[in-house]
Amino acid sequence: MKKLLFLFFTGVAGVFSVAHGQISKGNVMVGTDLGSGISGIGNSSLFGANFNLNSGSGWNIGISPKIGYFVNDNLLIGGVVNLGYDKAKNVGDISGAKTTVYGIQALGRYYISPGEHGIDNLLKHGRFFFEANAGFAGVNVKPGNTTNGFAFGFGPGYSYFITPNVALEGLIKYNGLAGGGNTNYQNSLGINFGLQVFLPSSRIRSAVKNPSQL
């Protein structure tokens, strides 16, 4: 019985400390976001999925894969790819609009340590963070406005570790898109949800050399 209690409390302590261990220097983050993202600029929620059953409505779907490397404890540098599509149904004799979203951007993320800047974490096995991105993106609407050019976003988020290596995330970001096309500047406030996996880079290198370890 004592052994079982020891293992239980050891496991709990491991979960509580996992947020620090997985965001340490040398680790890698890979995953994806689902939500409104930059596509909210185009008046649709492409980074997620929506199938509307109302008359005259359509559907949209999108995804934002991310990858990053912790150059220091709590500090990640990486990239994100934006892909999305929106298809509206025809209304009478008017064809529904088709919206395509695409982009590739640099990504930076900083995790806030417990008590840092006067912010206490919601749970011991979670961590607040601030994320920013910048790069190229485009929102093309047919028929409608088109904008292609410099995209950026920034905002706070929270990672909740459901296992030692996997975190569910929520993120609120302001997104801007400036460039050429029918519309010079578009912006939106997006709510994203994501799933991220955190692994030591040494483990990834070993898996590449020996795939049987996967």
C-alpha positions in Angstrom: 0.0 0.0 0.0 2.8 2.4 0.9 4.5 1.6 -2.4 1.3 2.4 -4.3 0.9 5.7 -2.5 4.5 6.6 -3.2 4.0 5.8 -7.0 0.8 7.9 -7.0 2.3 11.0 -5.5 5.5 10.6 -7.5 3.3 10.5 -10.7 1.3 13.6 -9.6 4.5 15.5 -8.9 5.8 14.5 -12.3 2.7 15.9 -14.0 2.9 19.1 -12.0 6.5 19.7 -13.0 6.1 18.6 -16.6 5.3 22.1 -17.9 8.8 23.2 -16.9 10.6 20.2 -18.2 9.0 20.2 -21.7 9.7 23.9 -22.4 13.4 23.7 -21.6 16.3 24.5 -23.9 16.9 21.9 -26.6 13.3 20.6 -26.8 11.2 20.7 -30.0 7.5 21.6 -30.3 5.4 20.3 -33.2 1.6 20.5 -33.6 -1.2 22.5 -35.1 -3.8 25.1 -34.3 -7.5 25.1 -35.2 -9.5 28.3 -34.8 -10.3 31.6 -36.5 -6.7 32.6 -37.1 -5.8 35.0 -39.9 -8.7 33.8 -41.9 -11.0 35.8 -39.7 -9.7 38.7 -41.8 -11.6 37.3 -44.7 -14.9 37.2 -42.7 -14.7 33.4 -42.3 -13.3 31.0 -39.7 -11.0 28.9 -41.8 -8.6 27.6 -39.2 -11.1 25.2 -37.8 -14.1 23.5 -39.3 -17.7 24.6 -39.8 -20.5 22.8 -41.6 -23.6 25.0 -41.5 -26.9 23.3 -42.3 -28.9 26.5 -42.8 -30.2 27.3 -46.2 -27.7 29.4 -48.3 -24.8 28.6 -46.0 -21.7 26.7 -46.7 -18.7 25.2 -44.9 -15.1 26.1 -44.1 -12.0 24.3 -42.9 -8.4 25.2 -42.1 -5.3 24.3 -40.3 -2.1 26.0 -39.0 0.8 23.5 -38.5 3.6 24.8 -36.2 7.1 23.7 -35.4 9.6 25.3 -33.1 12.9 24.8 -31.2 13.6 26.1 -27.6 16.7 28.2 -28.0 16.5 28.8 -24.2 14.3 27.8 -21.3 10.8 29.2 -22.0 11.8 30.7 -25.3 10.8 29.1 -28.6 11.6 30.1 -32.2 10.0 28.4 -35.2 7.6 28.7 -38.0 3.9 28.3 -38.9 2.0 27.5 -42.2 -1.5 28.8 -42.8 -3.9 26.9 -45.0 -7.6 27.3 -45.3 -10.6 27.2 -47.6 -14.2 28.5 -47.4 -17.0 27.5 -49.7 -20.4 29.2 -49.5 -23.5 27.7 -51.1 -25.3 29.4 -54.0 -28.1 31.7 -53.1 -30.6 32.1 -55.9 -28.7 32.9 -59.1 -25.7 34.3 -57.2 -22.7 31.9 -56.8 -21.3 31.6 -53.3 -17.9 33.1 -52.6 -14.8 30.9 -52.4 -12.1 32.0 -50.0 -8.5 30.7 -50.0 -6.1 31.4 -47.2 -2.4 30.6 -47.3 0.9 31.8 -45.7 4.2 31.0 -44.1 5.5 32.9 -41.2 8.2 33.0 -38.5 7.0 32.2 -35.0 8.2 33.2 -31.6 6.8 32.1 -28.2 7.7 33.0 -24.6 6.4 31.0 -21.7 5.8 32.8 -18.4 7.4 31.2 -15.3 5.2 30.8 -12.2 5.1 34.1 -10.3 6.9 36.0 -13.2 5.5 39.5 -13.8 3.1 38.9 -11.0 1.2 36.2 -13.0 0.4 32.9 -11.2 -0.3 29.9 -13.4 -3.8 28.5 -13.4 -2.6 25.0 -12.8 0.7 23.6 -11.8 0.8 21.4 -15.0 0.0 24.3 -17.3 1.7 27.5 -18.4 0.7 30.9 -19.8 2.6 32.1 -22.9 2.8 35.0 -25.3 3.1 34.3 -29.1 3.9 36.4 -32.1 4.3 35.7 -35.8 5.3 37.6 -38.9 5.7 36.7 -42.6 3.8 36.3 -45.8 0.1 35.5 -46.2 -2.8 36.0 -48.5 -6.6 36.0 -48.4 -8.2 35.6 -51.8 -12.0 35.8 -52.2 -13.8 35.0 -55.5 -15.8 37.1 -56.1 -14.6 39.7 -53.7 -11.5 41.3 -52.2 -8.0 40.0 -52.4 -5.1 40.8 -50.1 -1.6 39.4 -50.3 1.4 40.6 -48.4 2.9 41.1 -44.9 1.0 39.3 -42.2 1.6 39.5 -38.4 -0.1 38.4 -35.2 0.4 38.5 -31.5 -1.5 37.6 -28.3 -1.6 35.5 -25.1 -2.3 31.8 -24.7 -2.4 28.9 -22.2 -0.9 25.4 -22.5 -2.5 22.6 -20.4 -0.4 19.4 -20.4 -2.6 16.4 -20.5 0.4 14.1 -20.7 4.1 14.7 -20.1 4.6 15.5 -23.8 1.2 16.7 -25.1 -0.5 20.0 -24.4 -3.9 21.4 -25.3 -3.9 25.1 -26.0 -6.1 28.1 -26.2 -4.8 31.3 -27.8 -6.3 34.8 -28.5 -4.5 36.8 -31.2 -4.8 40.0 -33.1 -4.1 39.3 -36.8 -3.1 41.9 -39.4 -2.5 41.6 -43.2 -1.1 44.5 -45.2 -0.2 44.4 -48.9 -1.4 44.6 -52.5 -4.7 43.6 -54.0 -8.2 45.0 -53.7 -7.8 45.7 -50.0 -4.7 47.2 -48.6 -5.2 46.2 -44.9 -7.3 43.7 -43.1 -7.4 42.7 -39.4 -9.2 40.5 -37.0 -9.2 39.1 -33.5 -8.9 35.3 -33.6 -9.5 32.6 -31.1 -7.4 29.5 -31.8 -7.3 26.0 -30.2 -4.4 23.7 -30.7 -2.6 20.5 -29.9 1.2 20.5 -29.4 3.7 17.8 -28.8 7.0 18.5 -26.9 10.0 16.3 -27.4 13.7 16.5 -26.6 15.7 17.1 -29.8 18.0 14.2 -28.9 15.1 11.8 -28.9 14.1 13.1 -32.4 17.6 12.6 -33.7 17.7 9.1 -32.4 14.3 8.3 -34.0 15.6 9.6 -37.3 18.6 7.3 -37.1 16.6 4.4 -35.8 12.9 4.6 -36.9 12.1 1.4 -35.0 12.2 3.6 -31.8 9.0 5.4 -32.9 
